[in-house]
């Protein structure tokens, strides 16, 4: 259920209040190529209380698309994949890329702790080399003739899958 930030509190205070509620995953966008899409992903990441959003490259995001949620998020801009690897320091990186998928999102029963979900651009996705360097490559099943999803939709599907499996694992049996 949504949280209501304390009215009149500065963003820094709201971030402090949200910190212990953050989840054990991060979202990374590799040269997304669409500043509106990046803003929308920031908004979605906020709704799932991702640990952080990592932006590879120097592309901007539009605050309007994030609906002000960038104020409450930890956003790091990294120069390249080497900087990403250094930043995540051994945490598992899972590419989300249908063309080089090793398995379907539907087949994932649990996600590793502290996983970093890496997304490419809507137009070009991620390269084989990038995917080969990742710990896993997951594809989101799609069924129409259009063979791609908007970046915000794809990230929302994956974050929702993480949240659903996390909630299921936390339930008493």
PEURTA-V922558 format. One record per residue. RES is the residue in three letters. OMEGA is omega in whole degrees, -180 to 180 (999 if undefined). Layout:
res,omega
RES,OMEGA
RES,OMEGA
//
This chain:
res,omega
UNK,-176
UNK,176
UNK,175
UNK,180
UNK,177
UNK,-179
UNK,178
UNK,179
UNK,177
UNK,-179
UNK,-180
UNK,179
UNK,179
UNK,178
UNK,177
UNK,-179
UNK,-179
UNK,-173
UNK,-178
UNK,-180
UNK,-177
UNK,-179
UNK,-173
UNK,172
UNK,177
UNK,177
UNK,178
UNK,179
UNK,-177
UNK,179
UNK,-173
UNK,175
UNK,-179
UNK,-175
UNK,176
UNK,179
UNK,179
UNK,177
UNK,179
UNK,178
UNK,177
UNK,178
UNK,179
UNK,179
UNK,177
UNK,-178
UNK,177
UNK,-179
UNK,174
UNK,178
UNK,-176
UNK,173
UNK,-178
UNK,-179
UNK,178
UNK,-177
UNK,-175
UNK,-179
UNK,-180
UNK,168
UNK,180
UNK,-180
UNK,179
UNK,-179
UNK,179
UNK,177
UNK,177
UNK,-176
UNK,178
UNK,179
UNK,-174
UNK,-175
UNK,171
UNK,-177
UNK,178
UNK,173
UNK,-177
UNK,-174
UNK,-173
UNK,-178
UNK,178
UNK,178
UNK,176
UNK,-179
UNK,179
UNK,-178
UNK,-176
UNK,170
UNK,174
UNK,176
UNK,-180
UNK,178
UNK,178
UNK,175
UNK,174
UNK,-172
UNK,-175
UNK,-174
UNK,-178
UNK,-175
UNK,174
UNK,177
UNK,-179
UNK,173
UNK,180
UNK,-178
UNK,-179
UNK,180
UNK,175
UNK,180
UNK,178
UNK,177
UNK,176
UNK,-179
UNK,174
UNK,177
UNK,-177
UNK,180
UNK,174
UNK,180
UNK,177
UNK,-175
UNK,-172
UNK,-179
UNK,178
UNK,179
UNK,176
UNK,-179
UNK,178
UNK,180
UNK,-180
UNK,-179
UNK,-178
UNK,-180
UNK,175
UNK,178
UNK,-174
UNK,175
UNK,174
UNK,180
UNK,173
UNK,-168
UNK,-178
UNK,179
UNK,175
UNK,-172
UNK,175
UNK,177
UNK,171
UNK,-176
UNK,-180
UNK,179
UNK,180
UNK,-180
UNK,178
UNK,177
UNK,-178
UNK,179
UNK,177
UNK,177
UNK,177
UNK,-177
UNK,-179
UNK,180
UNK,178
UNK,180
UNK,180
UNK,-179
UNK,-177
UNK,-179
UNK,174
UNK,-179
UNK,999
//
